[in-house]
Amino acid sequence: MYGTIQLSEVLFNAHISSLTKAQASLAGVSKPN
């Protein structure tokens, strides 16, 4: 049971980090450097 919870938590964190990276890249594209 604990292993399943730990795995889902890791997957959730990976999903959040990928969303954050996507938002950051979109913000970088929309903002001219």
C-alpha positions, 0 to 999 in steps of 0.5 A, a space after each residue: 500500500 505504501 509503495 503505491 502511494 509513494 509511486 503516485 506521489 512521484 508521478 504527481 510531482 513529475 506532472 506538476 514539474 512538467 506543467 511548471 516547465 511548460 508554463 515557464 517556456 510559454 512565458 519565455 516565448 511570449 516575453 521578448 528577451 
